[in-house]
Amino acid sequence: MTRPLSWINLRVATLDHAVPAPYGLLESMAVDVVDGRIRRLCPMADWRAPADAEVIDAGGRCLTPGLIDCHTHLVWGGDRAQEFEQRLRGVSYAQIAAAGGGIRATVAATRAAAEPTLYAAALPRLRALLAEGVTCVEIKSGYGLDVEHELKQLRVARALGERLPVRVRTTLLAAHAVPPEFAGDPDGYIDRVCAEILPAAAEAGLADAVDLFCERVGFDLAQSRRVLQRARELGLPRKAHVEQLSHMGGARLAAEFGALSADHVEYLEAEDVAALAAAGTVAVLLPGAFLFLNETRKPPVGALREAGVAMAVASDLNPGTSPFASLRLMANLACTQFGLTPEEAFAGITREAARALGLADCGTIRAGLRADFALWDVEHPAQLVYEPLTPRLWQRVLGGVPV
């Protein structure tokens, strides 16, 4: 049993539905932590220091759940900065891809990179997120596209979580694109995904979930169904990139398979929204890719809100379409680009992001949950969304340990 810790003189944004105030905000509070979990949340007027507790006086600062980035592609090789310049000069994505660029360039660079190289490249990206108050991050594979290199990405992701003070959830995204050796044969590649890559990741215990890209430039409904079915057979939770560039019916397919989340969702239609609501599938909004690609079709936030679909917000940190290692910036963009309220956006990077990862032990401040939280030099959590690039983190706490 570790020494108890108490934080006092807090303004606490619990993000707890049981607290009726906006943001679940409670004034003049104390939080007691024992063995990595919140033992008690109580008003300062009722608080007495637990025996042998170390007491940290927060001086009226704001305590919130630790931020959760529930959709990243944080581990990759190489970069695509030159492609960014090319696109701004008018070169099309198709022309770049035909010349060996695009995702194929990232696949080649990732396959060529040793694990220490991938780890070193990912470190500054992850550290940028941690400096913003992130305590949990999801990291996808998807740039290996074979057994050896998909598992290599997942091992690097796990190593990051073992060596840095952050909780990492890994997602196998083998069905991200068709690799060059299967050019023109996407069904053959899906055979490989289902017969070899998914079972290998499951046997190695490297994947917390399985994801796929259901899109005209990715995989069709039948191919996506096969991946989701195989994931279910292996007992792995499901996620899906859907309705980003066109309407394919992928959201309804994800809902049919009880997916934790449906991500991007710009081209959702009414029946898709209803399916997500019925399945309890979280809609993950990714405004970074929307901004970077200069898209114009916005996700139907009003319809999602009316149907009661939980909306998470994530960075989609990746080399091609969202090279943004800033979750607070994504929360701001979710407001300015997509029409979320600041409270919805902040819930999207805490409470709803936890739901999108299938985590019930974090994302809110409540007795019994993990003591994963952040303390900020702000008076109100809305300031963290309003002014996203100003450092405001005073202390980050992971499993009850200040880090």
N, C-alpha and C positions, 0 to 999 in steps of 0.2 A: 504494500500500500504506500503510495507516494504522499508527500506532505500536502495537505490541503492548501488551496489558493483561493483568495477572495479578492474580487475587484469591487471597489466601493465608489460612491458618488458618480453614478452613471446616468446617462440618458440612454435607454435601451430601446432600439428598434427591433422588436422581437420577430416581426413578419409572421406572427402567429394569428391564424384566423380567429382563435378564441379571444383575442384582445381586440375590442371593437374600435379602438382609435386607428386613424391612418398610420400605416407602417407598423401597426401593433406597438405604438410608441408608449413607453412608460417613463415617467420622470422620477429622479432621485431614487435610484435603485442600487442594489448590491447583487452580485452573482458569486455564489460559492461553488467551487469545483473540487471534486474528489476523484482520483483515479481516472482522469481524462474525461469525466462527464460532469454535466451541470447538476449539482446536487440541489441547489435552491436558487430561486430568483425572488427577491423580496424587497419591499420598500426600505429605505435607509432607516426610517423611524422604528422598524421592527427588527433590524439586523443586529446580531451580536456575533462577534468574531468566533468562529469555530476554534476549538482547542488546537494549538500548534499550527494554526494557519499562517501563511505568509499573506500579508495584506498589501494590495496595490491600490493606491488612491488615484483614480482616473481624473479627478479634478473637474468633473462635469462633462467630460468628453462623451462622445456618442459611441455606443457599442452596437454592432450589427452582427448577423451571421457572417462567417467568412464567405468571400465571393467564390462562386463555382462556375468554371468555364466548361460547359457540358458538350462542346463540339469543337475539337481542334485536330489538325493534321500536323502536330508540332515537330515530329521527327521526319526530316527529309534531307537528301543530299543535293548539293549544288544550289543555284539560285536562278531566277528568271528575270533579273533586272533588265537585261538587254531586250527581252520580249516586251517589257513595259514600254521601253523607248520605241520599239518598232511599232507597237500598236498606236502610240501617240503620233507616229509619222504616217499612219494610215494603212499599215500592213495588217491584213485580216488575220484572225485566229486560224482560219483554214490554211492560209499561206504559211504561217509560222509552223503549224503542225506538219504540213507537207515537207517542210525543210528539216524535220526532225525535232522541232520544238514542242512546246506545250507539255502535257503530262508525260509524253514519251521521254522528253529530256530529263524530267525529274526522276522517272523510273530508271533511266540509264545511270544517272548520277547516284541514286540511292543504292542500286545494285552494286556499283563500283566501290562504294564507301564501306570501310570496315566499321565495326560497332563503335570503337573509340572515336572515330571521326564523326559519326552521326551524333554521338553523345555530346561531343564538344560543340557541334553546330547548334544543337538544341538548347544547350545551357542558357545562353543569353536570352533566348525567347522565353523560356520558362521563368528565368529570374525576373524578367520584366513583368510578367503576370503576378509573381509573388510580391513584388514591390507595390503592387496595386491592392493587395489584401486578399489575393486568391489563396484558398486553402485546399481546394480540390480541383483537379483538371482531368478531363477525358482526353486521351491521345489515341488517334486512329492509325492503323497501318494504311496500306493502299497504294504505296509507291514501290512495292517489291513485286507483287503480282505473280509470285511462285512460292512454293513452300519455304525454301531457304530464306528468301529475303523478306517475306511477310513476317515470319517468325523473328528474323533479325530486328525488324522495326519494333515489334512488340517487346522483345527483350530489352532494347534500349529504353523504351518507355517505362518499363518496370524498374530498370536501373535508376532512372531519374527519380522515381518515387522512393527508392530505397536510400539514395544518397542525399537528397534534398528534403527539407521539411515541408512536404506537400503530399497530399493523398492523390494517387494517380489511378484512374480507371482506364483500362485498355480495351479497345474495340477493334476487331478484325474487319477490315474493309477490303478484302481481296476482290470483291465484285465492284471495283471502282472504275476500271477501264479494261479494255482488251489489250493484253501485252503484245509486243511486236511479233513474237513467235506464233501467236494465234490470229494474226491479222486476217480478217475475212471469215473467221470461224468463231464467233462469240459463243455459240452453243458448245463447241468443243472446249472452250475455256471454262464455261460454267460447269461442264462435266468435271474438269480438273479441280475447280473450287470445291464442289460438293464431295467429290470422292477422295481428295487428298488434302487440300489446304485447310478446310474447316475441321476435319477430324484431327489433323496434326496439331492445330492450335488448341483444340479442346483437350487432347491427350497431354499436351505440355502444360496445360493450365495457364496459358498466357492471355486468354481472351475473356474479358468480363461480359462482352456482348458482341454481336455480329451486325454489321451495317452493309448497305449496298447503295448503288446509284442507279435509280430507275429513271431513265431519261433517254431521249432519242440518241444522244451522244454517249449513252451508257448502256443500259440493258433494258430489254422490254419486259412487259408484265409477266410473260411466261417464264423467262429466265430469272426474274426477280422472285417469282413464286418458288422456284426450285431452291434458291438460296435460303429463303425464309423457312421453307419446310425442312431443309436439312439442319438449319440452326435449331429449330424446335426439336427435331429428333435427337440432337446432341445436348439438349437441355440448356441452350444458351439464349439469353434475352436478345430481342431483335430491335433494330433501329433502321431507319431508311432515309436517304436523300430522295426527296420526291417533289414533283411539281415546281421545279426551280425555273426551267426555261420553257416549259410547255405543259399541257395537261395530258398526263398519261394514265391516270387512275391509280397511281402508286400510293396515294394517301389511303384510299379505301383498302388496298391490299395490305398496307402496313397495319391498319386498324383490324382487318380480318385476322391477322396473326398476332394481335395483342401487343403490337410494338410499344416499347417504352416511349419512343418519340418519332415524329415525322418532321424532317428538317428541311428548311428553305421555304416551301409551301406558298410561293408567290402566286401560283396558278390554281389554287384551291377553288373548287366550286361548292355550291350549297350542299350537295349530297356528300361531298368529302368532309366538310365541316361537321355534318351530322354524324358521320361514321367515326370521326375522331372523338367527338363528344361521347358517343355511346361506348367506345372502347376504353375511354380514359387515357388516350394517347396524348402526350404533350406535343404541342406545336413549337418547334424551336426556330426562332427568327434569327436570321443571319444578315444584318444590315451591312456588314463589311463587304461581303461579296456583291451585294446589290449596288453599293456605292462604287466599288472598284471597277465593276463591269459596266457602269453607267446604265443600269437597267431602269425600266420605267414601270413595270407591272409590280405593284406592291401586294403583299399578303393581305387578305381580307380581315384585318384586325377587328373591325366592328362586328362582323359575323362570328368570328371566333369568341369575342367577348360575350356577345349575346347568347351563344350556345354553351357558355361555361367551359370552353376548352382552355386548359392551362397554357400559358405562353411563356416559354423560356427564351432567353437571349444569350447568344454565344459569339465568340470571336471568329470561328471558322478559320483560325490562323493556318494559312497554307501558302505555298510559294507562288501560286498562279493567279488566284482570284481574291485573296483577303490576307495580305501580308501585314496584319495588324495585331501586335502583341499587347492589346489594351482592351480589357473587358469593360472598363468604365466608359471608354469611348463608344463601344458598341451599345451600351445602355443609353447614352446620349443620342446616338443615331437612331435607335429604336423609337425614341420620342420624336425627333425632328424629321426623320424620313418615313416612319411607319405609323405614327400617331398614337403610340402608347403614352400613358401618363407616366410621370417620373416614378410614382409608386409601383405601377405595373412593371416598369423597366427594372427597378431595383429588386422587386420580387422575382423577376425573370433571371437575374444573375445570382439568386440565392435560393429561395424556396422552390420555385418551379424548375430551376436547373437541377436541383437535387432529385426531383421527381423524374426528370428526363433521364437520369442515370439510374433510376430504380433504388435510390438511397432514401431510407426513411429515418436515418439517425442524424441528419444534419440539415442545414438550410433554414432553420428557425432557431430562436432562442427559447428553450423550454426545458424544464427539469427532466432529467433522464436522457437527454440527447448528448451527443459528443460535444465537447467544449472546443469547437472550431469556430472562432469568431475573430473580429477585427475591431480595433478601437481607433477612432478618427478624431482629428482636430477640426471638427465641424459641430455646429449646433443642431443640424438636422440632416437626415440622410439624403434629402432632395439635393443638397449641395454637391454630393458626390456624383450625381447624374448631370446636374447643371454645368459644373465646371470640371470636366472629366480629366484634363491633363495636368491639373495642379496637384502635386503630391500632398496628400492629407493623412496618410497612414501614420498612426502613432505607435501601434503595436499589433502584431499578428499572433494569434494563439492557435496552436494545432494540438488537438488532443489534450488540452489543458496546459500546454507548455508554451510560454512566450518564446517566440523565435524571431 
